[in-house]
Amino acid sequence: MNSQFNVNQGSDKVMVELTVNEAMALTGVRFNQNPQVKAEARRKLHQALDNQLNLNKKDAIDYRLLV
């Protein structure tokens, strides 16, 4: 699926509060005893981006397509 999304606010800053473990998980550290750490961190990031871009659920972005 090809999809384009133009971010007009690309240089704006987004503040996300993560635990140290969540930040580490996003850098690639694996928490085998608690795999939900990375999932929770990604959820927080997605929620912050959706809030920053003022998106509704129906307009949700598949962030994997932006890479």
N, C-alpha and C positions, 0 to 999 in steps of 0.2 A: 504494500500500500504506500503510494507516494503522496505526501501531503506537505504543503508549505505553510509556514506560520511566521509572520513578520512581527517581531517584537519591537514596538516603538519605544518601549521603556527599557531597552537593553542595557543602558548604562546606570539605571537606578539601582539602589542598594536594597537588599532584602535582609531583614533580621530574623534569624531562626535560633531558638534556644535549644541546644542539644547537650546531652550528657557527654562526658569524655568518652565513654564506651561507644555512644552513637557516632560521634565524630570519627573515632578510630575505625569503626565498622565501615563508614563511607570511604575511608582511604584504602580499604582492602583487608584489614585485620579481621580474621574469622573468630567468631565466638561460638565454638561448637556446642558449648553447654547451654547457650541461649541464642538460637538463630533469629529470634524476634527482634534483637537489638537493631540489626540493619533494616528490617522491615519498618520498625517504628521511626527510625531516622528518615528514611525515604518518605514515609507518610507525612512527617512534619515538613519536609522540604516541599513536597507537592502541595500541601495545604497552604504554605506561605506563598508559593508562587501563584496559586489560584486566587488567594486573597489580594495579592499585589496587582494582578492583572484583572481583578474584578470579574472572574469567570463564574458562570453558573455550572451546575452539575452537567447539564446537557451540552455545554460548550467545553467540557473538560478536555485537556490536552493529553495526548499520549506522549510524554516527555522523551520516550525512547526514540521517537521519530525525529527529534530535533538534532540528533547527533550526526 
